[in-house]
Amino acid sequence: MVVSIIALLLSILLPSLRHAREQARTAVCGSNIRQLAIANTTYACDHQGRYCPGAAGMKTDNLYRWHGARGHDDEPFNPRRAPLAPYLGVDEAIRACPSFGDFIEEGGVAFEEGNGGYGYNQAYVGRVLRKSVNGSFQVVTDEYGVLSARVRRPSETVMFTDSAFAAGAGGVIEYSFTEPRFHPEWLHLHARADPSIHFRHCGRSSIAWCDSHVGQEARTFTWQSIAYPDGNPERENIGWFGARDDNGYFNLE
């Protein structure tokens, strides 16, 4: 009889305890991602108003990311060499989302280890674009980020989100960018990006906006391209938020 009562109490309490634990983790994640946004804003103040680059020289030497740098393209990124490192406190470390480890593919190879499970709006904020006559964009440079003054709607423009990429064998791997719904360079073709916003906090993702406020958003859409046939964004709860199927939460207009 006593054992039955204990079992009943556990069945009642455990879901509440799990929910309380995840709420605490979500709060920590929100603090972490807000620190990233503040660090990037401070970086801009020290660099003529320009945000940090997301991936300087990505198409040439591929040695630099917002979250670290490396000496060779077969080495892991060193977070101590990240452009944001001096702005992240005395330990100069990107603090990892406390829930992210629960979802990483077991035995999987890290794609970009060291980003803490967070992705940067590289597409529009971490580089400089120029709009073409057909409505798409051309990359002017990826050596530095966009001028903060170019962000006309800072409270509605994404800077960082929880991020991940769906792995083939189940679970996720690290991915350091938060992708918009469509590739800016091929916007006239409506070429959809592969999703990387990870809704891991009870179906929600932490979002840090360009004015440094942080919120939680639920997934509203996802898709799977033929480029990654083994990954399953739907299964891993990766996609996008918002009702409009455009780049409105990412672009600067």
C-alpha positions as CSV (number, residue, x, y, z in Angstrom):
1,M,0.0,0.0,0.0
2,V,2.8,2.4,1.0
3,V,4.7,1.6,-2.2
4,S,1.6,2.3,-4.3
5,I,1.1,5.7,-2.6
6,I,4.7,6.6,-3.2
7,A,4.5,5.6,-6.9
8,L,1.4,7.6,-7.3
9,L,3.0,10.7,-5.7
10,L,6.0,10.3,-7.9
11,S,3.8,10.1,-11.0
12,I,2.2,13.4,-10.0
13,L,5.3,15.2,-8.9
14,L,7.9,14.2,-11.5
15,P,6.3,16.1,-14.5
16,S,6.1,19.2,-12.3
17,L,9.7,18.8,-11.3
18,R,10.8,18.4,-14.9
19,H,8.8,21.5,-15.9
20,A,10.3,23.5,-13.0
21,R,13.8,22.4,-14.0
22,E,13.3,23.4,-17.6
23,Q,11.9,26.8,-16.5
24,A,15.1,27.3,-14.6
25,R,17.2,26.3,-17.5
26,T,15.2,28.6,-19.8
27,A,16.0,31.5,-17.5
28,V,19.7,30.7,-17.5
29,C,19.6,30.4,-21.3
30,G,17.9,33.8,-21.6
31,S,20.6,35.3,-19.4
32,N,23.3,33.8,-21.6
33,I,21.9,34.9,-24.9
34,R,21.3,38.4,-23.6
35,Q,25.0,38.6,-22.6
36,L,25.8,37.7,-26.2
37,A,23.6,40.5,-27.5
38,I,25.1,43.0,-25.1
39,A,28.6,41.9,-25.9
40,N,27.9,42.4,-29.6
41,T,26.4,45.9,-29.0
42,T,29.5,46.8,-26.9
43,Y,31.7,45.5,-29.6
44,A,30.0,47.8,-32.1
45,C,30.6,50.8,-29.9
46,D,34.3,50.0,-30.0
47,H,34.4,49.3,-33.8
48,Q,33.0,52.4,-35.5
49,G,29.4,51.2,-34.9
50,R,29.8,47.9,-36.7
51,Y,28.7,44.6,-35.2
52,C,31.2,41.7,-35.1
53,P,31.6,39.6,-38.2
54,G,29.8,36.3,-38.2
55,A,32.4,34.4,-40.3
56,A,35.2,36.6,-41.6
57,G,36.8,35.1,-44.7
58,M,34.4,32.1,-44.7
59,K,34.8,31.5,-48.5
60,T,38.6,31.8,-48.4
61,D,40.3,30.5,-45.3
62,N,37.3,29.6,-43.1
63,L,39.2,30.2,-39.9
64,Y,37.1,32.8,-38.1
65,R,33.6,32.8,-36.5
66,W,31.9,35.1,-34.1
67,H,32.4,32.4,-31.4
68,G,36.1,31.6,-32.1
69,A,39.1,31.3,-34.4
70,R,41.5,28.5,-35.4
71,G,44.8,28.2,-37.1
72,H,43.8,25.6,-39.7
73,D,40.5,24.4,-41.1
74,D,40.8,20.9,-39.6
75,E,41.1,22.3,-36.1
76,P,38.3,23.2,-33.7
77,F,37.4,26.8,-33.1
78,N,39.1,28.4,-30.0
79,P,36.5,30.4,-28.1
80,R,39.3,32.4,-26.4
81,R,40.0,34.0,-29.8
82,A,36.4,35.0,-30.5
83,P,35.9,38.6,-31.4
84,L,33.3,38.8,-28.6
85,A,35.5,37.1,-26.0
86,P,36.8,40.4,-24.4
87,Y,33.2,41.4,-23.8
88,L,32.0,38.3,-22.1
89,G,33.3,38.8,-18.6
90,V,36.5,37.8,-16.8
91,D,36.6,34.3,-18.2
92,E,35.9,35.5,-21.7
93,A,33.7,32.4,-22.3
94,I,30.5,31.8,-24.2
95,R,28.3,30.1,-21.7
96,A,26.4,27.2,-23.1
97,C,22.7,26.7,-23.0
98,P,22.0,24.3,-20.1
99,S,19.5,22.3,-22.1
100,F,21.5,21.9,-25.3
101,G,23.4,18.9,-24.2
102,D,20.2,16.9,-23.9
103,F,19.7,17.0,-27.6
104,I,23.2,16.5,-29.1
105,E,23.6,13.4,-31.3
106,E,25.3,10.7,-29.3
107,G,28.8,10.1,-30.7
108,G,28.2,12.7,-33.4
109,V,31.0,15.0,-34.7
110,A,30.6,18.6,-33.6
111,F,30.2,20.9,-36.6
112,E,31.2,24.1,-34.8
113,E,31.9,23.3,-31.2
114,G,32.1,26.2,-28.8
115,N,29.1,28.4,-29.8
116,G,27.2,27.4,-26.7
117,G,24.2,26.2,-28.8
118,Y,23.5,29.7,-30.1
119,G,23.3,31.0,-33.6
120,Y,24.1,34.5,-34.9
121,N,22.2,36.4,-37.6
122,Q,25.1,36.1,-40.0
123,A,22.9,36.6,-43.1
124,Y,22.1,40.2,-42.4
125,V,23.9,41.4,-39.2
126,G,27.2,39.6,-39.3
127,R,28.2,40.9,-42.8
128,V,27.5,43.7,-45.1
129,L,25.1,43.3,-48.0
130,R,24.0,45.4,-51.0
131,K,20.6,45.1,-52.5
132,S,20.5,44.2,-56.2
133,V,18.0,45.4,-58.8
134,N,16.2,42.1,-58.8
135,G,15.6,42.3,-55.0
136,S,18.2,39.9,-53.9
137,F,21.4,40.8,-52.1
138,Q,25.1,40.8,-52.9
139,V,27.8,40.4,-50.2
140,V,29.9,43.5,-50.0
141,T,32.2,42.1,-47.3
142,D,32.2,39.5,-44.5
143,E,35.2,41.0,-42.8
144,Y,33.0,43.0,-40.4
145,G,29.4,43.2,-39.5
146,V,26.7,45.7,-40.5
147,L,26.5,49.2,-39.0
148,S,24.2,49.1,-36.0
149,A,22.6,52.3,-37.3
150,R,21.4,50.4,-40.4
151,V,19.1,48.2,-38.2
152,R,15.9,50.3,-38.5
153,R,13.8,48.0,-36.2
154,P,16.2,46.8,-33.5
155,S,13.4,45.5,-31.3
156,E,12.2,43.4,-34.2
157,T,15.4,42.2,-35.8
158,V,17.0,38.9,-34.6
159,M,20.6,39.0,-33.4
160,F,21.0,35.5,-31.7
161,T,18.7,32.5,-31.2
162,D,19.0,29.0,-29.8
163,S,20.4,27.0,-32.8
164,A,21.2,23.5,-33.9
165,F,21.3,21.4,-37.1
166,A,19.4,18.1,-37.4
167,A,21.8,15.2,-37.5
168,G,21.3,12.2,-39.7
169,A,21.2,9.5,-36.9
170,G,19.0,11.4,-34.6
171,G,19.7,14.3,-32.3
172,V,21.4,17.6,-33.3
173,I,24.8,19.0,-33.9
174,E,26.2,22.5,-33.2
175,Y,25.5,25.2,-35.7
176,S,26.6,28.8,-35.2
177,F,24.2,30.7,-37.4
178,T,20.5,31.4,-37.2
179,E,19.2,31.2,-40.7
180,P,16.5,33.3,-42.2
181,R,13.7,31.6,-44.2
182,F,15.3,32.5,-47.5
183,H,18.9,33.0,-48.7
184,P,19.4,36.7,-49.2
185,E,21.7,36.1,-52.2
186,W,19.0,34.1,-54.0
187,L,15.9,35.9,-52.7
188,H,14.6,36.5,-56.2
189,L,14.5,32.7,-56.7
190,H,12.8,32.2,-53.3
191,A,15.6,29.8,-52.4
192,R,14.7,28.6,-48.9
193,A,17.5,28.1,-46.3
194,D,17.7,25.1,-44.1
195,P,16.3,25.9,-40.7
196,S,18.6,26.2,-37.6
197,I,16.4,27.8,-34.9
198,H,16.1,25.1,-32.2
199,F,12.9,25.2,-30.1
200,R,14.3,23.2,-27.2
201,H,12.8,24.9,-24.2
202,C,9.4,23.2,-24.0
203,G,8.8,24.0,-27.6
204,R,10.2,27.5,-27.5
205,S,13.4,29.1,-28.5
206,S,15.3,31.9,-26.8
207,I,15.6,35.0,-29.1
208,A,17.9,37.9,-28.5
209,W,17.0,41.0,-30.6
210,C,19.2,43.8,-31.7
211,D,18.0,46.1,-28.9
212,S,19.3,43.4,-26.5
213,H,15.9,42.3,-25.2
214,V,15.2,38.6,-25.0
215,G,12.0,36.7,-25.6
216,Q,10.7,33.2,-26.2
217,E,9.1,32.2,-29.5
218,A,7.3,29.0,-30.6
219,R,7.9,27.3,-33.9
220,T,5.4,27.9,-36.6
221,F,7.0,26.4,-39.7
222,T,9.8,24.0,-40.8
223,W,10.9,22.2,-43.9
224,Q,13.6,19.8,-45.0
225,S,15.8,20.3,-48.1
226,I,17.3,17.6,-50.3
227,A,20.8,18.9,-49.3
228,Y,20.4,17.2,-45.9
229,P,18.2,14.1,-46.6
230,D,19.1,12.3,-43.4
231,G,18.4,15.1,-41.0
232,N,14.9,15.7,-39.8
233,P,14.1,19.2,-38.6
234,E,10.5,18.4,-37.8
235,R,11.6,15.6,-35.4
236,E,14.2,17.7,-33.7
237,N,11.9,20.7,-33.4
238,I,14.0,23.0,-35.6
239,G,12.4,25.6,-37.8
240,W,11.2,29.2,-37.7
241,F,8.8,31.3,-35.7
242,G,6.3,34.0,-36.9
243,A,3.3,33.9,-39.2
244,R,4.9,35.6,-42.2
245,D,6.9,33.5,-44.6
246,D,9.6,36.0,-45.3
247,N,12.9,37.4,-43.8
248,G,11.2,40.1,-41.9
249,Y,12.6,39.2,-38.5
250,F,16.1,39.0,-39.9
251,N,16.6,41.7,-42.5
252,L,17.3,45.4,-41.8
253,E,14.4,47.0,-43.6
